[in-house]
């Protein structure tokens, strides 16, 4: 394959940490030519639906919907315990819920796993407004919405913003499903040659291994793209979202994603095509 591989990753600290070595060619690209773009997660989701990327980070909600066109790679996922989105309120002591009439809930993108969880757990929340994730807490502070589903670094700082916690949606998932919460993963287009997919997977794996072995090396890259926060908060983010399932999904990770697909179907959310989502193409030797 001669053309560049269009690779999309998010600006979140866990991705800039995990992909620092790939972005700076500190690992072998294995004959591939990566063209890397860093975007907000919903922009990545939208780009995948528009066929703009060969390989990209995406919400597992989007991955389920795109399962006929893409395969989830074993490495690069964000999932775990204690990593879920928080349902916040504009008031420090909320007395209502998103299902109450005429109350607006902000979400970070139509195809994000955060939106999927809200729809699974609060099916009566019909007034949903999609905004860029970094705008959710400021809009709640200004009283421009009643509730918001907060993701990324904001889970560490919401208490400083005078907001209220309605529910930790990840904690609810863990209680009901007894599995880590699958947030997002790396997918590759099924039309790519099998050897290209295999090599891309290996480069991503190598980049993650480099990051884990050289934790502080990625900090300049993380700072460049972070919305806010100190190095300490950035590394807390990494500690939460980069773990054994980032290295390799394994059976536990695959089970968690399968569970997410089942819960979405039970809620009437269109993931009926989520089949063979993990089946990597066979490389001919």
Secondary structure by P-SEA (a helix, b strand, c coil): cccccbbbbcccaaaaaaacccccccccccccccbbbbbcaaaaaaaaaaccccbbbbcaaaaaaacccbbbccccccccccccccccccccccccccccccbbbbccccccaaaaaaaaacccccccccccccaaaaaaaacccccccccccccccccccccccccaaaaaaaaaccccccccbbbbbccccaaaaaaaaaaaaaaaaaaaaccccaaaaaaaccccccaaaaaaaaacccccccccccaaaaaaaaaaaaaaaaacccccccccccccccccc
